[in-house]
Amino acid sequence: MSDIAMPRVAARLDDGLAELGIPVDAAQRERLLALVALLHKWNRAYNLTAIRDPEEMVAKHLLDSAAVAPFVGDEALLDVGAGPGLPGLVLAILRPTLSVTLLDSNGKKVRFQRQALMELKLANVTAVQARVEALAPPEGGYAQVISRAFASLGDFVRLTEPLVAPHGRWLAMKGPAADDELAALPETCVLRARHALAVPHAEGARQLLVLERLDNVGRR
């Protein structure tokens, strides 16, 4: 990324985080900017994402990921189909005490994740290369499982159900077409909450669907 582009990228990040109401300190800001620079650098050789422009990466990757931060709890988080580490890397930067596991089966994307962890010095993140069906969950399962672009809603729940803690929840980042996918949810799962996401500098409607096991509803 050129020195000329960096001020524009930083300004877009600052404006977007302010619009989202997400405060960051100097170290977090530098890590987020370094993540964009690293993604842009690797993307030239490894085609990690179809988005090429760094300013667009800020909106469609960083701010899109940051928009869900207010709805993520403090418990360990599994990011399924994380690709180059989104939203998990952004959430780990914004929430340094949050334990994040990034899961993807694509070797080059997991190599990028591990390079990012090293360069950004993120001690609260683990990158795992595996298919979701092959992942062994920690004892008790994950309290939170998030997906940004992994699969249909029904497949997301079915494939990850063995990984979710008994009282855990699914966090599905979706577009407006998710209403059709809700009809295909397994009968064991129910929509608990729906949050509209206004992502700065990005077009199109976004939403976060919070799902949990049907037998958990009403227990809280």
C-alpha positions as CSV (number, residue, x, y, z in Angstrom):
1,M,0.0,0.0,0.0
2,S,1.4,3.4,-0.9
3,D,2.1,6.1,1.5
4,I,-0.4,8.2,-0.4
5,A,-3.2,5.7,0.3
6,M,-2.5,5.3,4.0
7,P,-4.0,8.6,5.2
8,R,-7.2,7.8,3.2
9,V,-7.4,4.3,4.6
10,A,-6.8,5.6,8.1
11,A,-9.4,8.3,7.7
12,R,-12.0,5.8,6.5
13,L,-11.2,3.5,9.4
14,D,-11.4,6.3,11.9
15,D,-14.7,7.7,10.5
16,G,-16.2,4.2,10.4
17,L,-15.3,3.2,13.9
18,A,-16.6,6.6,15.2
19,E,-19.9,6.0,13.3
20,L,-20.2,2.6,14.8
21,G,-19.5,4.0,18.3
22,I,-16.5,1.7,18.8
23,P,-13.6,3.3,20.7
24,V,-10.1,2.1,20.0
25,D,-6.7,2.9,21.5
26,A,-3.6,3.7,19.5
27,A,-2.3,0.1,19.5
28,Q,-5.7,-1.3,18.3
29,R,-5.8,1.3,15.6
30,E,-2.3,0.5,14.4
31,R,-3.2,-3.3,14.4
32,L,-6.3,-2.7,12.3
33,L,-4.4,-0.6,9.8
34,A,-1.6,-3.2,9.7
35,L,-4.1,-5.9,9.0
36,V,-5.4,-4.0,5.9
37,A,-1.8,-3.5,4.7
38,L,-1.0,-7.2,5.2
39,L,-4.2,-8.3,3.5
40,H,-3.5,-6.0,0.6
41,K,0.1,-7.3,0.3
42,W,-0.8,-11.0,0.4
43,N,-3.8,-10.5,-1.9
44,R,-1.6,-9.7,-4.8
45,A,0.0,-13.1,-4.8
46,Y,-2.6,-15.4,-3.1
47,N,-6.0,-13.9,-4.1
48,L,-7.4,-14.1,-0.6
49,T,-10.3,-11.8,-1.3
50,A,-12.0,-10.4,-4.4
51,I,-11.7,-6.9,-2.9
52,R,-8.5,-5.2,-4.1
53,D,-8.8,-1.6,-3.0
54,P,-7.5,-1.0,0.6
55,E,-10.2,1.6,1.3
56,E,-12.8,-0.9,0.2
57,M,-11.2,-3.5,2.4
58,V,-11.7,-1.2,5.4
59,A,-15.4,-0.9,4.7
60,K,-16.3,-4.4,3.5
61,H,-13.9,-6.4,5.8
62,L,-12.9,-4.4,8.9
63,L,-16.0,-2.3,9.5
64,D,-18.3,-5.1,8.5
65,S,-16.5,-7.3,11.1
66,A,-16.4,-4.6,13.7
67,A,-20.2,-4.0,13.4
68,V,-21.0,-7.2,15.2
69,A,-18.6,-6.5,18.2
70,P,-21.4,-5.1,20.4
71,F,-23.3,-8.4,20.1
72,V,-20.4,-10.7,20.9
73,G,-20.1,-12.0,24.4
74,D,-17.0,-12.6,26.5
75,E,-16.9,-16.4,26.1
76,A,-14.6,-18.2,23.8
77,L,-15.5,-17.6,20.1
78,L,-15.1,-20.0,17.1
79,D,-15.0,-18.3,13.7
80,V,-16.0,-20.9,11.2
81,G,-15.0,-20.5,7.5
82,A,-12.9,-17.6,8.6
83,G,-11.1,-17.2,5.3
84,P,-8.3,-14.6,5.8
85,G,-9.5,-14.3,9.4
86,L,-12.7,-12.3,9.3
87,P,-14.5,-11.4,11.5
88,G,-12.3,-13.2,14.1
89,L,-9.1,-11.1,13.7
90,V,-10.9,-7.8,13.9
91,L,-12.9,-8.9,17.0
92,A,-9.7,-10.2,18.6
93,I,-8.1,-6.8,18.1
94,L,-11.1,-4.9,19.4
95,R,-11.5,-7.3,22.4
96,P,-8.0,-8.3,23.6
97,T,-9.5,-10.5,26.4
98,L,-11.6,-12.5,23.9
99,S,-10.3,-16.0,23.1
100,V,-10.8,-16.5,19.3
101,T,-10.3,-19.7,17.2
102,L,-10.1,-19.2,13.5
103,L,-11.1,-22.3,11.4
104,D,-10.7,-22.7,7.7
105,S,-9.8,-25.7,5.5
106,N,-7.9,-23.5,2.9
107,G,-4.2,-23.7,3.5
108,K,-3.2,-20.4,2.0
109,K,-5.8,-18.5,4.0
110,V,-4.7,-20.2,7.2
111,R,-1.1,-19.3,6.4
112,F,-2.2,-15.7,6.1
113,Q,-4.0,-16.0,9.4
114,R,-0.9,-17.3,11.2
115,Q,1.3,-14.6,9.6
116,A,-1.2,-12.0,10.8
117,L,-1.1,-13.4,14.3
118,M,2.7,-13.2,14.3
119,E,3.0,-9.7,12.8
120,L,0.1,-8.2,14.9
121,K,1.2,-10.0,18.1
122,L,-2.2,-11.4,18.8
123,A,-1.9,-13.8,21.7
124,N,-5.6,-14.3,22.1
125,V,-6.1,-16.1,18.7
126,T,-5.5,-19.6,17.4
127,A,-5.6,-20.5,13.7
128,V,-6.6,-24.0,12.8
129,Q,-6.6,-25.6,9.3
130,A,-9.3,-28.3,9.2
131,R,-12.7,-29.1,7.9
132,V,-15.4,-28.2,10.3
133,E,-16.5,-31.8,10.5
134,A,-13.0,-32.8,11.7
135,L,-12.6,-30.2,14.4
136,A,-12.6,-31.5,18.0
137,P,-14.3,-29.0,20.3
138,P,-12.9,-28.1,23.7
139,E,-14.5,-29.7,26.7
140,G,-18.0,-28.4,26.9
141,G,-18.0,-26.9,23.4
142,Y,-17.8,-23.3,22.2
143,A,-20.1,-20.8,23.8
144,Q,-20.2,-18.7,20.6
145,V,-19.8,-19.8,17.0
146,I,-19.8,-17.1,14.3
147,S,-19.8,-17.2,10.5
148,R,-19.5,-14.4,8.0
149,A,-19.5,-16.2,4.6
150,F,-19.3,-19.9,5.4
151,A,-22.5,-21.6,4.2
152,S,-26.3,-21.4,4.2
153,L,-27.9,-20.8,7.6
154,G,-29.2,-24.4,7.8
155,D,-25.8,-25.9,6.8
156,F,-24.0,-23.6,9.2
157,V,-26.1,-24.9,12.1
158,R,-26.0,-28.5,11.1
159,L,-22.3,-28.7,10.5
160,T,-21.3,-26.8,13.7
161,E,-24.0,-28.2,16.1
162,P,-21.5,-30.7,17.7
163,L,-19.1,-27.8,18.4
164,V,-21.6,-25.5,20.2
165,A,-21.9,-25.7,24.0
166,P,-25.3,-26.9,25.4
167,H,-26.2,-23.3,26.2
168,G,-24.1,-21.8,23.4
169,R,-25.3,-19.7,20.4
170,W,-24.7,-19.2,16.8
171,L,-24.0,-15.7,15.3
172,A,-24.7,-15.6,11.6
173,M,-23.7,-12.5,9.6
174,K,-26.1,-12.4,6.7
175,G,-27.6,-10.2,4.0
176,P,-31.3,-9.6,3.4
177,A,-31.9,-13.0,1.7
178,A,-31.5,-14.7,5.1
179,D,-35.2,-14.8,5.6
180,D,-35.4,-17.6,3.0
181,E,-32.7,-19.5,4.8
182,L,-34.5,-19.2,8.2
183,A,-37.2,-21.5,6.8
184,A,-34.6,-24.3,6.4
185,L,-33.3,-24.2,10.0
186,P,-33.1,-27.5,11.8
187,E,-36.1,-28.0,14.2
188,T,-33.6,-28.1,17.1
189,C,-32.6,-24.5,16.5
190,V,-34.5,-21.2,16.8
191,L,-33.9,-17.5,16.0
192,R,-33.4,-15.7,19.3
193,A,-32.5,-12.2,18.1
194,R,-32.0,-10.2,14.9
195,H,-29.8,-7.1,14.7
196,A,-29.6,-4.8,11.7
197,L,-26.1,-3.8,10.9
198,A,-25.4,-0.4,9.5
199,V,-21.9,-0.7,8.1
200,P,-20.3,2.6,7.3
201,H,-19.1,3.2,3.7
202,A,-20.7,-0.1,2.6
203,E,-23.8,-0.6,0.4
204,G,-26.4,-3.2,1.0
205,A,-28.3,-4.4,4.0
206,R,-26.5,-6.5,6.6
207,Q,-27.8,-8.3,9.7
208,L,-26.7,-10.5,12.5
209,L,-28.9,-13.5,13.3
210,V,-28.5,-14.9,16.8
211,L,-29.6,-18.6,17.1
212,E,-29.7,-21.0,19.9
213,R,-31.0,-24.5,20.7
214,L,-34.8,-24.7,21.0
215,D,-34.6,-26.3,24.5
216,N,-32.6,-23.3,25.8
217,V,-35.3,-20.8,25.0
218,G,-37.0,-19.4,28.2
219,R,-34.3,-20.7,30.5
220,R,-32.5,-17.4,30.8
